[in-house]
Amino acid sequence: MTYRVIQWAPGVVAREAVAGVVGHPDLELTGAWVHSADKDGRDVGELCGLDPLGVLATRDKDALLATDADCVCFTVGRNWVEDPTESFEDLLRILRSGKNVVNLWWPTLVYPRALAGDFYKDLEKACLEGGTSFCTVGMDPGYGTAGLALSALTLVREVSSVHMYQVMNNAHWEGPGITKFFGFGQRDSAASPILRPGVTTNYHATTLHLLADAIGTEIEEIVEDHSVIYADEAFEIASGSIPAGTISGVRYRVKGMVGGQARVVVEHVERLREEDFPELEFRGDGYRAEVTGLPSIRLDMTVSAPPDYTGDPVAVASAMSVVNAIPRVCAAPPGVLSLLDLPPFPSKNSGTRN
Ligand SMILES: NC(=O)c1ccc[n+]([C@@H]2O[C@H](COP(=O)([O-])OP(=O)(O)OC[C@H]3O[C@@H](n4cnc5c(N)ncnc54)[C@H](OP(=O)(O)O)[C@@H]3O)[C@@H](O)[C@H]2O)c1
């Protein structure tokens, strides 16, 4: 069966999603919604830096939702720190219109049932009205943390704790965005938006609850902590200079506490030099799931691309975590899904590179 897909808001990651849809034997790209007026009417392939695809982007939501597409790949961009509800109404409308949704936007929707407020109830209602399914994947939150941990837990008899890591080298990012976000190059970690109290909890709480439900426990309290390292000497990164004595690496943890113990933990290690945080013994960019129990299991997953690939391999992985899920999500009964509900969804593309 071929599933018809609308790409909603093609941006940096969606470039990889569009290439993924085009290369997937069970998927067909039939439309795209764009946010900016200057993208209206342009070929989606051209917008994504690919060959023309003969599919024109539009800003007309009604026209797109009136088509017979099966699924929307929802990749609207957002600022991690601001209120994320802006595009929620669009999401509900798409689900009510009879289109399934695979989602990357607002990654905390990886487990909506754990969100405070009416988000889960509203999504479930929209799915039932439209006869549709909704699932958020991504890398973190998403497959890199929760998915990897669920895989390790499959082999375990007794679980004391689950510790999930993201380890990234951020030195290649151009522009000030990531540098400012983590506070790299600053003297005081109070300048780092991600380290403001509550921000990391906001971002990772649903991942913790997903894992807690998976192992049959209930989190009593979420506790966050962080540490930073300082540059011993000045060095250059793509976005500028890191002066000596300023922040050159950030490590933060968000811990789901049960009976005073950290039973489920998400940890981020954001560095600028491969040699920093040597105690982790983690080379490259990737994810680690560490289950302590019987047996204890550690899974390390590094993400890289062939040397001739100019894109970001983590963006490819993020995009494919939703694109490859489309057939499963379309075939599922109506409702809100998570990684706990979906069988594996491997790639079927044998190698056409876009
Ligand atoms: N879970 C994960 O691991 C993971 C990993 C990567 C990304 N993500 C998420 O995936 C999403 C896409 O990331 P990205 O890097 O591709 O984002 P991006 O390039 O910054 O933006 C994606 C699209 O969003 C559109 N957009 C911007 N503001 C909008 C608004 N107010 N309303 C509607 N559309 C708007 C942009 O359109 P214009 O350019 O026309 O304004 C662009 O087409 C983000 O929400 C990000 O948080 C998740």
The ligand as an SDF file (V2000), in Angstrom:
LIG
                    3D

 48 52  0  0  0  0  0  0  0  0999 V2000
   12.7880   15.4450   18.9700 N   0  0  0  0  0  0  0  0  0  0  0  0
   13.8770   15.6950   18.3060 C   0  0  0  0  0  0  0  0  0  0  0  0
   14.8770   15.0130   18.4910 O   0  0  0  0  0  0  0  0  0  0  0  0
   13.9410   16.8170   17.3050 C   0  0  0  0  0  0  0  0  0  0  0  0
   15.1070   16.9680   16.5440 C   0  0  0  0  0  0  0  0  0  0  0  0
   15.1620   18.0110   15.6320 C   0  0  0  0  0  0  0  0  0  0  0  0
   14.0880   18.8810   15.5070 C   0  0  0  0  0  0  0  0  0  0  0  0
   12.9840   18.6960   16.2860 N   0  0  0  0  0  0  0  0  0  0  0  0
   11.8440   19.6170   16.1470 C   0  0  0  0  0  0  0  0  0  0  0  0
   11.4450   19.5910   14.7820 O   0  0  0  0  0  0  0  0  0  0  0  0
   10.9040   20.8450   14.4220 C   0  0  0  0  0  0  0  0  0  0  0  0
   11.5530   21.2970   13.1170 C   0  0  0  0  0  0  0  0  0  0  0  0
   12.9300   21.5970   13.3350 O   0  0  0  0  0  0  0  0  0  0  0  0
   13.7450   22.4500   12.2430 P   0  0  0  0  0  0  0  0  0  0  0  0
   15.1190   22.5960   12.7610 O   0  0  0  0  0  0  0  0  0  0  0  0
   13.5240   21.8580   10.8910 O   0  0  0  0  0  0  0  0  0  0  0  0
   12.9840   23.8310   12.3390 O   0  0  0  0  0  0  0  0  0  0  0  0
   13.1230   25.1130   11.4270 P   0  0  0  0  0  0  0  0  0  0  0  0
   13.9280   24.8330   10.2070 O   0  0  0  0  0  0  0  0  0  0  0  0
   13.5270   26.2280   12.3020 O   0  0  0  0  0  0  0  0  0  0  0  0
   11.5930   25.4280   11.0490 O   0  0  0  0  0  0  0  0  0  0  0  0
   10.7510   24.4950   10.4230 C   0  0  0  0  0  0  0  0  0  0  0  0
    9.6040   25.1950    9.7630 C   0  0  0  0  0  0  0  0  0  0  0  0
    8.7630   25.8680   10.7110 O   0  0  0  0  0  0  0  0  0  0  0  0
    8.2180   27.0030   10.0590 C   0  0  0  0  0  0  0  0  0  0  0  0
    7.7760   27.9690   11.0550 N   0  0  0  0  0  0  0  0  0  0  0  0
    8.5240   28.8550   11.7610 C   0  0  0  0  0  0  0  0  0  0  0  0
    7.7340   29.5630   12.5910 N   0  0  0  0  0  0  0  0  0  0  0  0
    6.4770   29.1140   12.4000 C   0  0  0  0  0  0  0  0  0  0  0  0
    5.2270   29.4580   12.9680 C   0  0  0  0  0  0  0  0  0  0  0  0
    5.1250   30.4000   13.8820 N   0  0  0  0  0  0  0  0  0  0  0  0
    4.1280   28.7720   12.5380 N   0  0  0  0  0  0  0  0  0  0  0  0
    4.2410   27.8120   11.6160 C   0  0  0  0  0  0  0  0  0  0  0  0
    5.4130   27.4520   11.0450 N   0  0  0  0  0  0  0  0  0  0  0  0
    6.5050   28.0920   11.4450 C   0  0  0  0  0  0  0  0  0  0  0  0
    9.3560   27.4860    9.2050 C   0  0  0  0  0  0  0  0  0  0  0  0
    8.8110   28.2100    8.1360 O   0  0  0  0  0  0  0  0  0  0  0  0
    9.4630   29.5630    7.5800 P   0  0  0  0  0  0  0  0  0  0  0  0
   10.9260   29.2800    7.3280 O   0  0  0  0  0  0  0  0  0  0  0  0
    8.7160   29.7530    6.3180 O   0  0  0  0  0  0  0  0  0  0  0  0
    9.2120   30.5890    8.6340 O   0  0  0  0  0  0  0  0  0  0  0  0
   10.0130   26.2080    8.7250 C   0  0  0  0  0  0  0  0  0  0  0  0
    9.4450   25.7990    7.5070 O   0  0  0  0  0  0  0  0  0  0  0  0
   11.1500   21.7730   15.6130 C   0  0  0  0  0  0  0  0  0  0  0  0
    9.9420   21.9200   16.3280 O   0  0  0  0  0  0  0  0  0  0  0  0
   12.1740   21.0570   16.4500 C   0  0  0  0  0  0  0  0  0  0  0  0
   12.0160   21.3410   17.8320 O   0  0  0  0  0  0  0  0  0  0  0  0
   12.8810   17.6780   17.1550 C   0  0  0  0  0  0  0  0  0  0  0  0
  1  2  1  0
  2  3  2  0
  2  4  1  0
  4  5  1  0
  4 48  2  0
  5  6  2  0
  6  7  1  0
  7  8  2  0
  8  9  1  0
  8 48  1  0
  9 10  1  0
  9 46  1  0
 10 11  1  0
 11 12  1  0
 11 44  1  0
 12 13  1  0
 13 14  1  0
 14 15  2  0
 14 16  1  0
 14 17  1  0
 17 18  1  0
 18 19  2  0
 18 20  1  0
 18 21  1  0
 21 22  1  0
 22 23  1  0
 23 24  1  0
 23 42  1  0
 24 25  1  0
 25 26  1  0
 25 36  1  0
 26 27  1  0
 26 35  1  0
 27 28  2  0
 28 29  1  0
 29 30  1  0
 29 35  2  0
 30 31  1  0
 30 32  2  0
 32 33  1  0
 33 34  2  0
 34 35  1  0
 36 37  1  0
 36 42  1  0
 37 38  1  0
 38 39  2  0
 38 40  1  0
 38 41  1  0
 42 43  1  0
 44 45  1  0
 44 46  1  0
 46 47  1  0
M  CHG  2   8   1  16  -1
M  END
$$$$
